[in-house]
Amino acid sequence: MEKILEVKDLHVTFKTYGGTVQAVRGVDFHLYKGETLAIVGESGCGKSVTSSAIMRLIPSPPGKITAGKIVFKGQDLTRVSERKMRSIRGVDISMIFQDPMTALNPTLTIGTQLIEGLKQHKKISDKDARIRAIEMMELVGIPNPEERMKQYPHQFSGGMRQRIVIAIALICEPELLIADEPTTALDVTIQAQILELFEKIQEVTGVSIILITHDLGVVAKIADRIAVMYAGKIIETGNKREIFYKPQHPYTKGLLNSVPRLDTKGKLQPIDGTPPDLFSPPQGCPFTARCPFAMEVCNKVYPESTAVSDSHRVDCWLQDERAKQLLATMVTN
Amino acid sequence: MLKYILKKLLIMAITLWIIITLTFVLMVSVPGSPFNSEGNSNEIVQANLEKHYNLDKPIPVQYLLYLKSIVTLEFGPSISQPNQTVNDMIGRGFPISAELGIVTVIVALISGVTLGVLAALRHNGVIDYLSMGIAVLGISVPNFILATLLIQQLAVNLEWFPVATWKSPMHMVLPVLALATGPMAIIARLTRSTMLEVLTQDYIKMARAKGLSPWKIIVKHALRNALMPVITVMGTLLAGIMTGSFVIEQIFAIPGMGKYFVESINHRDYPVIMGTTVFYSAFLIIMLFLVDIAYGLLDPRIKVMKKEGE
């Protein structure tokens, strides 16, 4: 399968008065054409920063991509000029934001906001742009698009606004769509509708999607592959079945255990402790302090990535042969 | 919308009536009369004059007569300069004052917004500190001090501009500068702070994610939202510019309405006081009304709220 995006060893830092925050510390992942990759992790693990970095929308200063490559269709986005980047944003790569209540400009009509991206990038007449906008509004399921185009964001409900945001993101037919927690700010019933819309859009347009979320329910519904992020690193990646049924990293297991379930009784098992301070991240595995299986080596050296299968990789010392032998002897004893 | 405007008009009329009444009360309670300053007129002449101007009638009757003159817009002749009517004075003075006022508002708005936007875009940079420094100076220095400084430096010492009067565009520069600096500073500071806030909004990030040019993002997306509070203070700023113009017109000997207004109070020239006050207040009230309407034009949410309020 063709890789549309490849992120290699990405580092992003933010300079603050308190010191330098290492928000993203060497992230590697790739995305195949037409698939949906979910990046999951708790708040502050660097997933939104990673997505902003791909769009080169990190506020700079204080943010900076200090190392790594973001290869999109053969070109390294960390090296292209801002002008070139502007011609990529919205055209090749689009982004959907978390809160549809604030993502639309309150003083411009929906129509204007839909069309302006199209007018910016393509030579298109006002009439054709309007026709295209109406098409998009129909695609995302907005009734009476012609009427609705003349209205302002405050005349739309939250779910309808998110549909508009999605229509805006897709109007120039991008190949990659980055959705940063697209359903977090919505009601559960609306969430389901929006997720169905994502599936429909992917079917119709074949767009590749990076979905940033902390909601494993969302992931289970629409992701093909999953990358689990913790403290600025991707600690485990695999396809949906592998992550949900055969999680390897203790953090991934903890994350899955902390989801409320209807079919089993008993107390919810949260992960004890808090993530490390990214002003001075630990040398070894950042999860050591919270990990029930922590060993001496975990604190000192970051584990190398181990392939569990062709598609499943994990960064954990428990994968090391020596640790496996140790576990085996412990069990026999 | 029509109902809203009618309601507003009624409120405006009531406001104006209150101002007229207050002015009348103040006017009759201030000691002195238009004829005292002459010093040489005898009692019979004075009595005749008072009779001629209806000043011998009981105060409630005088009040009604004033109201009548306002409703018919006939303020009658001036007392100190009997050969001109109040309407003549307003007709002659107002275009000049309006010219001064309009140029001042335009200069203050354009320079204030520009300074504010530049400061916000270069937040904590040299331009930011420089323009905010100018703004603080502009707010703290009263316009009459600025006016005299400008005359001393630019007109007397350097001889770049004429010292006073109102004849050519060159004559406008100093009075407009003196009058516009304060409002400009207020607008600049306000624009900067709202602009800084707007620039962190999600819809700005969204506009960037669309690949729009920085210019489009600032003008189309940011400025429109950032200008809302500026529109709000425009009402008070207009009042400030108007009262400021009384002083500035005196300093620069500009034959605008402010001159007649100040002189009329000194001379207890009742019809002129009344006429100019009513004119000024009506003007200001209408301007505030226009500001209200402009608000609705810039922010669609406000228009709808008014509709729902009907």
Interface residues (C-beta under 8 A of the other chain):
Chain A: M55 L57 R86 S87 I88 R89 G90 V91 S94 M95 F97 Q98 D99 T102 A103 L104 N105 P106 T107 L108 T109 E116 G117 Q120 H121 Y152 H154 Q155 V165 I168 A169
Chain B: Q201 D202 Y203 K205 M206 A207 R208 A209 K210 G211 L212 S213 K216 K220 H221 R224 N225 L298 D299 P300 R301 V304
